[in-house]
């Protein structure tokens, strides 16, 4: 019976230690403010997409102008 109480005592001591030290770990200061709110990333993606559209326009336009099909 004494052997059965030893693991229970170890678990109780471990639970007591965790209960004492966990509030100290959780009582940290507030998190720092983010350095970017995401708008600069969105703006960068928008610029890249506009640049891709511009390049594709200038690559496709000569092919369209030299085609024998008259659309308008």
N, C-alpha and C positions, 0 to 999 in steps of 0.2 A: 504494500500500500504506500510505503514511503517513496518508492520509485515512481509511482503514478503522480505524486504531488510535485515532484521536482520539475517536470516540464511545465506544469501549470504555474508554479512559482516563477519560473523564468519568463513565461509569457506575461505574467502580471507585472513583473519588474520592467520588462521591455515596454509594455503599454503605459506604465507610469512615466518612464523616461520620455517616451514619445509625447505624452500628454503635457509634460512640463516644457519641452523644448520646441514643439511645433508652433505654439503661438509666437515665440520669439522669431522664428523663421518667417512667419507670415506677416509680421508687423514691420515690413519694410516701407520705405517711402513710396510716393506715387511713381508710376512709370514715367519716363521722360516723354516729352511730346515728340511725335514723329517729325522727321526732318522734311518729309514731303507728303503732301496730302493726295498725291496721285494725279493732280492736274498736269504737272510737268511731264509725267510719263505719257498721259493721254495726248498732250500737245506734240511730243516727239513722235508718237505713232502717227498722228495726223499729218505731220510734215513729211514723214517717210511715204505715207500713202499718196499724198499729193505729188511728191516727186516721182513716184512710180507711175502715176496716172499721166504726168507730163511727159515722161520718157516714152511711155507706150503710145501716147498721142502722136509724138513726133516720129516714132518708128512706123506706125500704121498709116499715117497720113500720106506719105509718098507712095505706098503701095496702093492706097485707095485712089489717089489722083491719077496714077498711071494705068488703072484698070480700064478695060474696054467698056465696062458697064456704066451707063449714064443713069444715075439714080434720080437726078433732078434736072 
